[in-house]
Amino acid sequence: MDAVLFDMDGLLVDSEKIWFQVETEVMERLGGDWGPQDQEHLVGGSMPATVAYMLRVSGAPADPADVTAWMLEGMIARLSDGVEMMPGAAELLAAVRQAGLPTALVTSSVREIAEACLSGVIGRHNFDHVVTGDDVARTKPDPEPYLTAAALLGVDPARCVALEDSPNGVTAATAAGCRVVAVPSLLPIPHAPGRLVVSSLREVGVETLRELSAREL
């Protein structure tokens, strides 16, 4: 194993509930309704995909740029009030850094949201590189974010272990050639070759990652 790649929302930080609150408020502003099924449809996706979905479902004649601004305003305000780390996340990040393994954050969130989390509870020092939705042409489930992270680290994606919580993220990491640790949040993720599915990051340590990387497919 040459590097460890981490998703952010729902994997390292408990931000999915914040996304739901903001999405609900923005949808009300658009004159529509928002439910758990809508969030599940978009989990692990990008901001442009979320905004496009909202406009399609609501039928509102709003400018996508305005809706994006409303989303960002709501998210940054709530993230500034604080967001909790997911169980085991801080401990795993510390263990990976102590082991001297290169790391990257690979998120579909825009850089402004990622930086708000990094400057808060996550800690920018835990990552050698950060790849956001602003840094790629195609976001998850496309493999580009993970391929970009591996290239920045100068490693073979096949020698990386990615940690994800959404089917979109798992699809992206797998397509890039990474081994994957899945910690399902809103949607179930099945077992598969080259994939370890756990209920919490508390079940994951550096040796767990090394063993998954060394496992024969």
FENPE-V579074 format. One record per pair of residues at least 24 apart in sequence whose C-alpha atoms are under 7 Angstrom apart, sorted by the first residue. I is the first residue (numbers start at 0). J is the second residue. D is the distance in Angstrom with one decimal. If there is no record, write none. Layout:
i:I j:J d:D
i:I j:J d:D
//
This chain:
i:0 j:158 d:5.0
i:0 j:159 d:5.8
i:0 j:209 d:6.0
i:0 j:212 d:5.7
i:1 j:100 d:6.8
i:1 j:154 d:6.6
i:1 j:158 d:5.4
i:1 j:159 d:5.8
i:2 j:100 d:5.7
i:2 j:101 d:4.8
i:2 j:102 d:5.7
i:2 j:158 d:6.9
i:2 j:159 d:4.9
i:2 j:160 d:6.6
i:3 j:100 d:6.9
i:3 j:101 d:6.4
i:3 j:102 d:4.9
i:3 j:103 d:6.7
i:3 j:159 d:5.7
i:3 j:160 d:5.1
i:3 j:161 d:5.9
i:4 j:102 d:5.6
i:4 j:103 d:4.9
i:4 j:104 d:5.9
i:4 j:105 d:6.6
i:4 j:160 d:6.2
i:4 j:161 d:4.5
i:4 j:162 d:6.3
i:5 j:103 d:6.3
i:5 j:104 d:4.9
i:5 j:105 d:5.8
i:5 j:161 d:5.8
i:5 j:162 d:5.1
i:5 j:163 d:6.8
i:6 j:104 d:5.9
i:6 j:105 d:5.1
i:6 j:106 d:5.3
i:6 j:162 d:6.1
i:6 j:163 d:5.4
i:7 j:104 d:6.9
i:7 j:106 d:5.7
i:9 j:164 d:6.2
i:9 j:184 d:6.4
i:10 j:85 d:6.6
i:10 j:163 d:6.1
i:10 j:164 d:5.5
i:11 j:84 d:5.8
i:11 j:85 d:5.3
i:11 j:88 d:5.4
i:12 j:82 d:6.7
i:12 j:83 d:5.8
i:12 j:84 d:4.3
i:12 j:85 d:5.1
i:13 j:82 d:6.5
i:13 j:83 d:5.5
i:13 j:84 d:5.9
i:13 j:85 d:5.6
i:14 j:82 d:6.6
i:18 j:74 d:7.0
i:21 j:70 d:6.5
i:21 j:73 d:5.7
i:21 j:74 d:6.5
i:25 j:69 d:6.8
i:25 j:70 d:6.8
i:26 j:53 d:6.8
i:29 j:57 d:6.5
i:29 j:59 d:5.8
i:30 j:57 d:6.6
i:31 j:57 d:4.9
i:39 j:185 d:6.4
i:39 j:186 d:6.9
i:42 j:165 d:6.5
i:43 j:107 d:6.8
i:43 j:139 d:7.0
i:43 j:165 d:5.6
i:43 j:167 d:5.5
i:43 j:168 d:6.0
i:44 j:107 d:6.2
i:44 j:139 d:6.2
i:44 j:167 d:7.0
i:45 j:107 d:5.1
i:45 j:108 d:6.2
i:45 j:132 d:6.6
i:45 j:138 d:6.5
i:46 j:108 d:6.7
i:75 j:112 d:6.5
i:75 j:115 d:6.9
i:78 j:115 d:6.7
i:78 j:116 d:7.0
i:84 j:120 d:6.8
i:86 j:199 d:6.7
i:86 j:200 d:6.3
i:86 j:201 d:6.3
i:87 j:200 d:4.8
i:87 j:201 d:4.3
i:88 j:200 d:6.0
i:91 j:204 d:6.2
i:92 j:125 d:6.6
i:94 j:205 d:6.7
i:95 j:205 d:6.1
i:96 j:125 d:6.7
i:101 j:127 d:6.4
i:102 j:126 d:5.1
i:102 j:127 d:5.5
i:102 j:128 d:6.9
i:103 j:127 d:5.7
i:103 j:128 d:4.7
i:103 j:129 d:5.5
i:103 j:148 d:6.3
i:104 j:128 d:6.5
i:104 j:129 d:4.7
i:104 j:130 d:6.0
i:105 j:129 d:6.2
i:105 j:130 d:4.9
i:105 j:131 d:6.1
i:105 j:144 d:6.4
i:105 j:145 d:6.7
i:105 j:148 d:7.0
i:106 j:130 d:6.3
i:106 j:131 d:5.0
i:106 j:132 d:6.4
i:107 j:131 d:5.5
i:107 j:132 d:4.4
i:107 j:138 d:6.1
i:107 j:139 d:6.6
i:108 j:132 d:5.3
i:109 j:133 d:5.4
i:139 j:167 d:5.8
i:139 j:168 d:5.8
i:139 j:171 d:5.4
i:140 j:167 d:4.5
i:140 j:168 d:5.8
i:140 j:170 d:5.5
i:140 j:171 d:4.4
i:141 j:171 d:5.0
i:142 j:171 d:4.2
i:142 j:172 d:6.0
i:142 j:174 d:5.5
i:142 j:175 d:4.9
i:145 j:172 d:6.0
i:145 j:175 d:6.2
i:146 j:175 d:5.9
i:158 j:212 d:6.8
i:160 j:208 d:6.7
i:160 j:212 d:6.6
i:178 j:211 d:7.0
i:178 j:212 d:6.2
i:192 j:216 d:5.8
//
